[in-house]
Amino acid sequence: MNFASTHPACPLELLSVASEMFPFVKTGGLGDIVGTLPHALARHGIRTRTLVPGYPALLSAMGSPRCAARFSDVLGHSGTIWESYLCGNDIFILDVPALYDRPGDPYMGPDGNDWPDNDIRFAVLARVAAHIAQGMIDGYRPDLVQAHDWQAGLTAAYLHYDGSVAPPVIQTIHNLSFQGCFPPSALSRLGLPDRAMCVDGVEYYGNIGFLKAGLHFSAWITTVSPTYAREIQTPEGGMGLGGLLRTRARVLTGILNGIDTDIWDPEHDPDVHFPYRLRDLAGRRPNKRALQAEFGLPQDPDAFLLGIVSRLTMQKGIDLLSQAADEILQDNTQLVVVGSGSLPIQRELSALQRRFPRRFACHLGYSEALGHRMPASADAMLMPSRFEPCGLTQMSACHYGSVPIASRVGGLADTIVDANAAAIAGNAATGFLFSPVDAQSLVAEVRRARTVFRDPAAWSVLQRNAIAYDVSWCGKAAQYANLFRAVVAHARPQVRGDDNVVPLRRDGQSTRRAIARQPRPRTRIPH
């Protein structure tokens, strides 16, 4: 997809709507992207303000915020929108204590079960986003809204059923397997009209589909890698939404994620035991010994040290380890796993640690620090995902000089050049890819990588190629910026200013008047 060039002299205001944001609240890649993409977009003339729920971690971090708006009744809840500047980001914090002032992660309680009112918790997020898009906050009207995953999926639906002039919405899919489905009895509680409960509305196999609504009503759809954009249009990868995505293929774009190379910098990373300069392969060696010691493994420089940092789920293929461990942990191979997730998988990993105390170790729990130490220490990072929208672990691995070994799916296939004969001859190989995703293929790929590891000269070539791969946001942010401009241009002429639009009152109730719609220009959006 070729976009027109970005011109920073034409600034755009973007409202980003998300359920998590690094470094305050994060369960996976969604939080990372929401927290780091705005910095990259700013270089292309896109100013982002991010609307996030007022979880305790955010409220405690916001210092002395400004009250941007108060509302007395949005879907039965009152609250405050605080405006703050945190970690280089402009943030709107949606403070509704009854919905967000809770222990646990954004979606589950301490008992590991989903909050029973997740429908209203994230419907309020989307409803407020729609109000903001229509002028709820004095002096602010975005040119564009980016709704992230199912939690923001109703934003475009609310704007559609409001029927008012509003900025276009881009629905971004970070992981199609999380769709936000709730019973039809919730329709009125969510503030949606009866006519919305149809196939051309929010209805999804008899339920209300938050993500389905976003995919149906948005002006454009993005996902986080080109290969994943193709995969989700298939019956297997579409997870029930493949048909809808095929009908909207013209407005579906895959743009790879990036990582913030100021945060991911081995020379200045506070979580790396022995900081080293980028491309300094010798500087990595003390970190390998330190990680081995940290996990009680023999400090053997010749051991082939594999690392995994992941959610412990079937999607990530972590269950394959129990089938493959006997053959992987041969020929002086060590494996360290860090992550949390499925209790049965955690029990399997604990059992492996008891069986192979000098070759296998795990840390069962989320650890941002270990997520940084691992790629600085492990010889290779293992990613046997059954599907992977984009993946960030392989990017940090490449950047830190750890060679990725991954399944040939989604963003993994887009970001890793397999060490086949042609790629090696062309000095292009950066890692190892395998398919199908099963224990036998996983074992075979680890053996292939281990053979190359035993040739230090060949392995260092792979490491240097991986480090040279551009994992930053630079080019990807430019793609986003140019797409955003094209979508906004297609939606114009926009009705802007108080002469044309009466914004929503600060209590969230509509005071808009009818506005004559003008014909849309025939601007062609590049695809």
LINUR-V972641 format. One record per pair of residues at least 4 apart in sequence whose ideal C-beta (glycine too) atoms are under 6 Angstrom apart, sorted by the first residue. I is the first residue (numbers start at 1). J is the second residue. If there is no record, write none. Layout:
# LINUR-V972641
<<I & J> <I & J>>
This chain:
# LINUR-V972641
<<1 & 253> <1 & 527> <2 & 526> <3 & 479> <3 & 482> <3 & 483> <3 & 526> <4 & 482> <6 & 44> <6 & 478> <6 & 481> <6 & 482> <8 & 44> <8 & 45> <11 & 45> <12 & 46> <12 & 143> <13 & 47> <13 & 142> <13 & 143> <14 & 46> <14 & 48> <14 & 144> <15 & 49> <15 & 142> <15 & 145> <16 & 48> <16 & 50> <16 & 146> <17 & 51> <17 & 129> <17 & 147> <17 & 152> <17 & 155> <18 & 34> <18 & 52> <18 & 148> <19 & 106> <19 & 151> <20 & 25> <20 & 26> <20 & 30> <20 & 31> <20 & 106> <21 & 31> <21 & 34> <21 & 35> <21 & 52> <22 & 26> <22 & 31> <22 & 32> <22 & 35> <24 & 57> <24 & 58> <24 & 61> <25 & 55> <25 & 57> <25 & 106> <26 & 31> <27 & 105> <29 & 392> <30 & 174> <32 & 392> <33 & 37> <33 & 257> <36 & 260> <37 & 41> <38 & 48> <38 & 89> <39 & 88> <40 & 473> <40 & 477> <41 & 46> <41 & 48> <41 & 477> <41 & 481> <44 & 477> <44 & 478> <44 & 481> <46 & 481> <49 & 90> <49 & 92> <50 & 91> <51 & 92> <51 & 129> <53 & 94> <53 & 100> <53 & 125> <54 & 58> <54 & 59> <54 & 93> <54 & 94> <54 & 95> <54 & 100> <55 & 100> <58 & 93> <61 & 86> <62 & 84> <62 & 93> <65 & 82> <65 & 84> <66 & 83> <68 & 81> <68 & 83> <68 & 137> <69 & 81> <69 & 136> <69 & 137> <69 & 506> <70 & 80> <70 & 506> <71 & 507> <71 & 508> <72 & 78> <72 & 507> <74 & 124> <74 & 127> <74 & 128> <74 & 508> <75 & 123> <75 & 124> <75 & 127> <75 & 191> <77 & 96> <77 & 124> <79 & 95> <79 & 96> <80 & 95> <81 & 92> <82 & 93> <82 & 95> <83 & 92> <84 & 91> <85 & 90> <86 & 91> <94 & 128> <96 & 100> <97 & 101> <99 & 121> <103 & 110> <104 & 108> <104 & 109> <104 & 110> <107 & 114> <108 & 112> <108 & 114> <109 & 113> <109 & 115> <114 & 118> <117 & 121> <119 & 123> <119 & 182> <119 & 186> <122 & 151> <123 & 127> <123 & 154> <123 & 190> <126 & 152> <126 & 154> <126 & 155> <127 & 158> <129 & 155> <130 & 155> <130 & 158> <130 & 159> <131 & 136> <131 & 504> <131 & 508> <132 & 136> <132 & 137> <133 & 142> <133 & 145> <133 & 166> <133 & 167> <134 & 164> <134 & 166> <134 & 504> <135 & 141> <135 & 503> <135 & 504> <136 & 504> <142 & 167> <143 & 167> <143 & 488> <144 & 167> <144 & 168> <144 & 484> <144 & 488> <145 & 167> <145 & 169> <146 & 170> <146 & 172> <147 & 152> <147 & 155> <147 & 169> <147 & 171> <147 & 214> <148 & 152> <148 & 172> <149 & 174> <150 & 178> <150 & 179> <150 & 180> <150 & 210> <150 & 211> <153 & 180> <153 & 210> <153 & 211> <153 & 213> <153 & 214> <154 & 158> <154 & 210> <154 & 213> <155 & 169> <156 & 169> <156 & 214> <156 & 217> <156 & 218> <157 & 202> <157 & 213> <157 & 217> <159 & 166> <160 & 217> <161 & 193> <164 & 512> <165 & 495> <165 & 515> <168 & 219> <168 & 487> <168 & 491> <169 & 218> <169 & 219> <170 & 220> <170 & 222> <171 & 214> <171 & 215> <171 & 218> <171 & 221> <172 & 222> <173 & 223> <174 & 224> <175 & 389> <176 & 232> <176 & 239> <177 & 239> <179 & 211> <180 & 210> <180 & 211> <181 & 207> <181 & 209> <182 & 186> <182 & 208> <186 & 190> <186 & 208> <187 & 192> <187 & 197> <192 & 196> <196 & 201> <196 & 202> <197 & 203> <198 & 203> <199 & 203> <202 & 208> <202 & 213> <204 & 209> <204 & 212> <213 & 217> <214 & 218> <215 & 221> <215 & 244> <219 & 487> <220 & 251> <220 & 487> <221 & 251> <221 & 252> <222 & 253> <222 & 255> <223 & 228> <223 & 229> <223 & 254> <224 & 257> <224 & 389> <224 & 390> <225 & 254> <225 & 256> <225 & 390> <225 & 410> <225 & 411> <225 & 414> <226 & 254> <226 & 414> <227 & 410> <227 & 413> <227 & 414> <228 & 254> <228 & 389> <228 & 410> <229 & 252> <229 & 254> <231 & 237> <232 & 237> <232 & 238> <232 & 245> <233 & 242> <233 & 245> <233 & 246> <234 & 238> <234 & 242> <235 & 242> <238 & 242> <238 & 245> <241 & 245> <248 & 252> <255 & 476> <255 & 479> <255 & 480> <256 & 476> <257 & 390> <258 & 472> <258 & 473> <258 & 476> <259 & 264> <259 & 392> <259 & 395> <259 & 471> <261 & 472> <264 & 396> <264 & 399> <265 & 269> <266 & 272> <266 & 276> <266 & 376> <266 & 400> <267 & 275> <267 & 277> <269 & 372> <271 & 369> <271 & 372> <271 & 373> <272 & 376> <273 & 287> <273 & 290> <274 & 286> <274 & 287> <276 & 280> <276 & 283> <279 & 467> <281 & 401> <281 & 460> <281 & 463> <284 & 401> <287 & 376> <287 & 377> <288 & 305> <288 & 377> <289 & 299> <291 & 377> <292 & 297> <292 & 299> <293 & 299> <295 & 336> <295 & 361> <297 & 334> <297 & 361> <298 & 358> <303 & 332> <303 & 334> <304 & 333> <304 & 379> <304 & 450> <304 & 453> <305 & 334> <305 & 378> <305 & 379> <306 & 335> <306 & 380> <306 & 382> <307 & 336> <307 & 374> <307 & 378> <307 & 381> <308 & 337> <308 & 382> <309 & 338> <309 & 371> <309 & 374> <309 & 393> <310 & 316> <310 & 339> <311 & 316> <311 & 339> <311 & 341> <312 & 318> <312 & 339> <312 & 341> <312 & 342> <312 & 345> <312 & 346> <313 & 341> <313 & 342> <314 & 319> <315 & 386> <316 & 385> <317 & 384> <317 & 385> <317 & 386> <317 & 437> <318 & 345> <319 & 345> <320 & 324> <320 & 384> <320 & 439> <320 & 442> <321 & 325> <322 & 348> <323 & 439> <324 & 328> <324 & 439> <324 & 442> <324 & 443> <325 & 329> <325 & 352> <327 & 443> <328 & 446> <329 & 333> <329 & 356> <329 & 359> <334 & 359> <335 & 360> <336 & 361> <337 & 349> <337 & 362> <338 & 363> <338 & 367> <338 & 370> <340 & 365> <340 & 366> <346 & 364> <349 & 362> <352 & 356> <352 & 360> <353 & 360> <353 & 361> <353 & 362> <356 & 360> <363 & 370> <370 & 374> <373 & 377> <374 & 378> <375 & 381> <375 & 396> <375 & 397> <375 & 400> <375 & 402> <376 & 400> <378 & 402> <380 & 403> <380 & 405> <380 & 449> <381 & 393> <381 & 397> <381 & 402> <381 & 404> <382 & 405> <383 & 393> <383 & 394> <383 & 406> <384 & 407> <384 & 442> <385 & 407> <386 & 437> <387 & 409> <387 & 410> <388 & 409> <388 & 410> <388 & 411> <388 & 412> <389 & 410> <390 & 411> <391 & 411> <391 & 412> <394 & 404> <394 & 406> <394 & 412> <394 & 415> <394 & 416> <395 & 471> <397 & 402> <397 & 404> <398 & 466> <398 & 469> <398 & 471> <399 & 471> <401 & 463> <401 & 467> <403 & 431> <403 & 462> <403 & 466> <404 & 416> <404 & 431> <405 & 432> <405 & 445> <405 & 449> <406 & 412> <406 & 416> <406 & 433> <407 & 437> <408 & 413> <408 & 433> <408 & 435> <411 & 415> <412 & 416> <416 & 430> <416 & 431> <416 & 433> <417 & 423> <417 & 428> <417 & 429> <417 & 430> <418 & 433> <419 & 423> <419 & 424> <419 & 429> <419 & 432> <423 & 428> <423 & 429> <424 & 429> <429 & 462> <430 & 465> <430 & 466> <430 & 469> <432 & 445> <432 & 449> <434 & 441> <434 & 445> <436 & 441> <452 & 458> <452 & 459> <453 & 459> <473 & 477> <486 & 525> <486 & 526> <489 & 523> <490 & 523> <490 & 525> <493 & 518> <495 & 500> <495 & 501> <495 & 515> <502 & 511> <502 & 512> <502 & 513> <504 & 510> <505 & 509> <505 & 511>>
